[in-house]
Amino acid sequence: MAKIITINRKYIALVASIFVLCLFGFAGFSLWETKGASVSNNSTPEIKMLGVTVEPASIVKDLTYGSVALKGVQVISTKTFDLIVTVQNMTAKTMTNVPVELQVTLIGDDTKKVTSPGSLQTLEPGATARVAFRQIKALGDALGKSATDGQHLITLRINANPEGGVEQATEASFRFNVDSTVKVPAAVKQQ
């Protein structure tokens, strides 16, 4: 004898819905993976930031403010300093009028922000250049009392300038503390 099996329409709809959701999820994941791969193709920047020098020299030190202990903090002990950035052209083309921008922000207070523009007139293929930002004024000072009053964020940007040969923007940032009560060792001052 033949058996007749009946399937409720509710179960068919439920299985079909789950199948469609899985299909959309797989398609979305495949699309996301393809987009992510196309974004990361150019991992070498056109202009590479090789180094940043602070004058007078900064030091790395463990600091304690009340009950807050900070380990390995980069400290600048003056309220005015110079920042020198070394960059390198990583392409085979000459770049002209390369826009360089320095932004100093007091962490925790977005109203205290200073932006200084600069530029490199010419940057030959493979060549390095130094951009100096002079007499930068600190926006706060920890004064040996506050873990947050002297925390700064410096952001260096090389903006795109297609007319000058710079196709992509490059950005680097670092944090440091300004505390005028920190004594810099004599060996660091002489360097």
C-alpha positions as CSV (number, residue, x, y, z in Angstrom):
1,M,0.0,0.0,0.0
2,A,1.1,3.5,-0.7
3,K,1.4,6.0,2.2
4,I,0.4,9.6,1.7
5,I,2.5,12.1,3.5
6,T,1.1,15.5,4.1
7,I,3.2,18.5,4.9
8,N,1.7,21.6,6.5
9,R,2.1,24.8,4.4
10,K,3.3,26.6,7.6
11,Y,6.4,24.4,7.7
12,I,7.2,24.8,4.0
13,A,7.0,28.6,4.4
14,L,9.3,28.5,7.5
15,V,11.9,26.3,5.7
16,A,11.8,28.5,2.6
17,S,12.2,31.7,4.7
18,I,15.2,30.3,6.5
19,F,16.7,29.3,3.1
20,V,16.2,32.8,1.7
21,L,17.7,34.4,4.8
22,C,20.8,32.2,4.5
23,L,21.1,33.0,0.8
24,F,21.0,36.8,1.5
25,G,23.5,36.4,4.3
26,F,25.9,34.6,2.1
27,A,25.5,37.1,-0.7
28,G,26.0,40.0,1.7
29,F,29.2,38.4,3.2
30,S,30.6,37.8,-0.3
31,L,29.9,41.4,-1.3
32,W,31.5,42.7,1.9
33,E,34.6,40.5,1.4
34,T,35.0,41.8,-2.1
35,K,34.7,45.4,-1.1
36,G,37.2,44.9,1.8
37,A,39.7,43.4,-0.6
38,S,39.5,46.2,-3.1
39,V,40.0,48.9,-0.4
40,S,43.2,47.3,1.0
41,N,44.9,46.8,-2.4
42,N,47.1,50.0,-2.0
43,S,48.9,49.4,1.3
44,T,52.0,51.5,0.5
45,P,51.4,55.2,1.0
46,E,52.6,57.7,-1.6
47,I,54.3,59.7,1.1
48,K,55.7,57.9,4.1
49,M,56.3,59.6,7.4
50,L,59.6,58.4,8.6
51,G,60.0,60.2,11.9
52,V,59.0,63.0,14.2
53,T,61.4,64.9,16.3
54,V,60.5,67.2,19.2
55,E,62.8,70.1,20.2
56,P,63.6,70.5,23.1
57,A,63.7,66.7,23.4
58,S,60.9,64.8,25.0
59,I,61.4,62.0,27.4
60,V,59.5,58.8,28.2
61,K,58.8,58.6,31.9
62,D,56.4,57.0,34.4
63,L,54.3,59.7,36.1
64,T,52.0,59.7,39.1
65,Y,49.3,62.2,39.7
66,G,47.6,61.6,43.1
67,S,46.3,58.0,42.8
68,V,46.7,57.8,39.0
69,A,49.9,56.2,37.8
70,L,50.8,56.5,34.1
71,K,53.4,54.2,32.7
72,G,55.7,55.1,29.8
73,V,54.3,58.6,29.0
74,Q,56.0,60.8,26.4
75,V,56.6,64.1,28.3
76,I,57.5,67.5,27.0
77,S,58.6,69.8,29.9
78,T,58.2,73.1,28.1
79,K,55.2,75.1,27.1
80,T,56.6,76.0,23.7
81,F,58.3,73.4,21.4
82,D,59.2,72.7,17.8
83,L,58.1,69.6,15.8
84,I,60.1,68.4,12.8
85,V,58.6,65.7,10.6
86,T,60.7,63.7,8.1
87,V,58.8,62.4,5.1
88,Q,59.7,60.4,2.0
89,N,58.3,60.2,-1.5
90,M,57.6,56.5,-2.2
91,T,56.6,56.9,-5.8
92,A,58.5,57.4,-9.1
93,K,57.0,60.8,-9.8
94,T,58.0,64.3,-8.7
95,M,55.5,66.0,-6.3
96,T,55.0,69.7,-6.0
97,N,53.2,71.9,-3.5
98,V,52.6,69.0,-1.1
99,P,50.2,70.3,1.6
100,V,51.2,69.3,5.1
101,E,49.1,70.1,8.1
102,L,49.7,69.9,11.9
103,Q,46.8,69.8,14.3
104,V,47.3,70.0,18.1
105,T,44.4,69.1,20.3
106,L,44.0,69.1,24.1
107,I,42.5,65.7,24.8
108,G,39.2,66.1,26.6
109,D,38.6,69.7,25.4
110,D,37.8,69.9,21.7
111,T,37.5,73.7,21.9
112,K,41.3,73.9,22.4
113,K,42.6,73.0,19.0
114,V,45.3,74.6,16.8
115,T,45.9,73.8,13.1
116,S,49.0,75.0,11.3
117,P,49.3,74.6,7.6
118,G,52.6,74.0,5.8
119,S,53.8,72.8,2.4
120,L,56.7,71.2,0.6
121,Q,57.5,72.9,-2.7
122,T,59.1,69.9,-4.4
123,L,59.6,66.3,-3.4
124,E,61.6,64.2,-5.9
125,P,61.1,60.4,-6.3
126,G,62.5,58.5,-3.3
127,A,63.7,61.7,-1.7
128,T,63.3,62.6,1.9
129,A,62.4,66.1,3.3
130,R,61.9,67.7,6.7
131,V,59.0,69.9,7.5
132,A,59.4,72.0,10.7
133,F,56.6,73.5,12.7
134,R,58.2,76.1,15.0
135,Q,57.1,77.6,18.3
136,I,54.0,75.4,18.9
137,K,52.3,76.5,22.1
138,A,51.1,73.8,24.5
139,L,47.3,74.0,25.1
140,G,47.5,72.7,28.7
141,D,50.0,71.8,31.4
142,A,49.7,69.1,34.0
143,L,51.8,71.1,36.5
144,G,52.5,67.9,38.4
145,K,48.9,67.7,39.6
146,S,46.6,66.5,36.9
147,A,46.8,63.4,34.8
148,T,44.5,65.0,32.1
149,D,45.3,68.7,32.0
150,G,48.4,68.3,29.9
151,Q,47.4,65.5,27.5
152,H,47.7,66.5,23.9
153,L,47.1,64.7,20.6
154,I,49.2,65.7,17.6
155,T,47.9,64.8,14.1
156,L,50.1,65.2,11.1
157,R,48.3,65.1,7.7
158,I,49.6,65.2,4.2
159,N,46.6,66.2,2.2
160,A,45.9,65.1,-1.4
161,N,46.8,67.5,-4.2
162,P,46.2,65.9,-7.6
163,E,47.6,68.9,-9.5
164,G,50.9,68.5,-7.6
165,G,51.0,64.7,-8.0
166,V,49.8,63.7,-4.5
167,E,46.8,61.3,-5.1
168,Q,46.2,60.0,-1.6
169,A,46.1,61.6,1.9
170,T,48.3,60.3,4.7
171,E,47.8,60.8,8.4
172,A,49.7,59.9,11.6
173,S,49.0,60.9,15.2
174,F,50.6,60.5,18.6
175,R,49.9,61.5,22.2
176,F,52.1,63.3,24.6
177,N,51.9,65.0,28.0
178,V,53.0,68.5,28.8
179,D,54.2,68.8,32.4
180,S,56.5,71.8,33.1
181,T,57.4,70.3,36.5
182,V,59.2,67.3,35.0
183,K,62.9,67.7,35.1
184,V,64.7,66.6,31.9
185,P,68.1,64.8,32.5
186,A,71.1,66.8,31.4
187,A,72.1,64.0,29.0
188,V,68.9,64.4,27.1
189,K,69.2,68.2,27.0
190,Q,72.7,67.9,25.3
191,Q,71.5,65.7,22.5
